[in-house]
Amino acid sequence: MDSINKIDSEIYKMEQNLLNIIKEKVDLFDPEVIVASERLDSILDEYSHLIRLS
């Protein structure tokens, strides 16, 4: 469960980071937005995998 809580916290931070980048860049196709979005997607996949194993 500790792993899930740690990833949950990381997801929240990454979501906030993505939202901040979007506000700053405005253009959703900006490379920085895309990279942040891909990182968030990756950790969400990891979270989903851990949930299924629990």
Summary of the structure (lengths in Angstrom):
residues: 54
radius of gyration: 12.6
end to end distance: 8.1
largest distance: 38.2
contacts: 129
relative contact order: 0.18
helix: 87%
strand: 0%
